[in-house]
Amino acid sequence: MAGNCAAEAVFIEGGGKLNSMPNSTKLNSENLSVVLDAIPVPVFVKDSASRFVAMNNACEDQWGISFASIEMTDGRDFFPKDQLA
């Protein structure tokens, strides 16, 4: 199991769709990843079902978990039950 679960959390509703943004500024997984990786503190994004849909490099480094291994899971295989949300 990973250690400390501290990080900034971002929750998105509606299956992760950002439909209210104009087409020219819509975020997709590629440019969201670039934005998140520019943030020096650990940040992760979960959907309304509490599944990890994005995570920055600082979060991977702090937790010792690659995003690829936790993507679209709720983290139960990585964190103690009392740290899951």
Contacts in CASP RR format, 6 or more apart in sequence:
PFRMAT RR
TARGET T0000
AUTHOR 0000-0000-0000
METHOD contacts of the structure
MODEL  1
MAGNCAAEAVFIEGGGKLNSMPNSTKLNSENLSVVLDAIPVPVFVKDSAS
RFVAMNNACEDQWGISFASIEMTDGRDFFPKDQLA
1 78 0 8 1.000
1 79 0 8 1.000
1 80 0 8 1.000
2 63 0 8 1.000
2 64 0 8 1.000
2 65 0 8 1.000
2 78 0 8 1.000
2 79 0 8 1.000
3 63 0 8 1.000
3 79 0 8 1.000
4 62 0 8 1.000
4 63 0 8 1.000
5 63 0 8 1.000
5 79 0 8 1.000
5 83 0 8 1.000
6 42 0 8 1.000
6 62 0 8 1.000
7 41 0 8 1.000
7 42 0 8 1.000
7 43 0 8 1.000
7 44 0 8 1.000
7 59 0 8 1.000
7 62 0 8 1.000
7 63 0 8 1.000
8 39 0 8 1.000
8 41 0 8 1.000
8 42 0 8 1.000
8 43 0 8 1.000
8 44 0 8 1.000
9 43 0 8 1.000
9 44 0 8 1.000
9 45 0 8 1.000
9 46 0 8 1.000
9 85 0 8 1.000
10 43 0 8 1.000
10 44 0 8 1.000
10 45 0 8 1.000
10 46 0 8 1.000
10 54 0 8 1.000
11 45 0 8 1.000
11 46 0 8 1.000
11 47 0 8 1.000
11 48 0 8 1.000
12 18 0 8 1.000
12 45 0 8 1.000
12 46 0 8 1.000
12 47 0 8 1.000
12 48 0 8 1.000
12 53 0 8 1.000
13 48 0 8 1.000
14 47 0 8 1.000
14 48 0 8 1.000
15 47 0 8 1.000
15 48 0 8 1.000
16 47 0 8 1.000
16 48 0 8 1.000
16 53 0 8 1.000
18 26 0 8 1.000
18 27 0 8 1.000
21 27 0 8 1.000
27 35 0 8 1.000
29 54 0 8 1.000
32 45 0 8 1.000
32 54 0 8 1.000
33 54 0 8 1.000
33 56 0 8 1.000
36 43 0 8 1.000
36 45 0 8 1.000
36 54 0 8 1.000
36 55 0 8 1.000
36 56 0 8 1.000
37 56 0 8 1.000
37 57 0 8 1.000
37 58 0 8 1.000
39 56 0 8 1.000
39 58 0 8 1.000
40 58 0 8 1.000
41 58 0 8 1.000
42 56 0 8 1.000
42 58 0 8 1.000
42 59 0 8 1.000
42 61 0 8 1.000
42 62 0 8 1.000
42 63 0 8 1.000
43 55 0 8 1.000
43 56 0 8 1.000
43 58 0 8 1.000
43 59 0 8 1.000
44 52 0 8 1.000
44 54 0 8 1.000
44 55 0 8 1.000
44 56 0 8 1.000
44 59 0 8 1.000
45 52 0 8 1.000
45 53 0 8 1.000
45 54 0 8 1.000
45 55 0 8 1.000
46 52 0 8 1.000
46 53 0 8 1.000
46 85 0 8 1.000
47 53 0 8 1.000
49 74 0 8 1.000
50 74 0 8 1.000
50 84 0 8 1.000
50 85 0 8 1.000
51 72 0 8 1.000
51 73 0 8 1.000
51 74 0 8 1.000
52 67 0 8 1.000
52 70 0 8 1.000
52 71 0 8 1.000
52 72 0 8 1.000
52 73 0 8 1.000
52 74 0 8 1.000
52 75 0 8 1.000
53 71 0 8 1.000
53 72 0 8 1.000
54 67 0 8 1.000
55 67 0 8 1.000
55 70 0 8 1.000
55 71 0 8 1.000
59 67 0 8 1.000
60 66 0 8 1.000
60 67 0 8 1.000
63 78 0 8 1.000
65 78 0 8 1.000
69 78 0 8 1.000
70 78 0 8 1.000
74 84 0 8 1.000
75 84 0 8 1.000
76 84 0 8 1.000
END
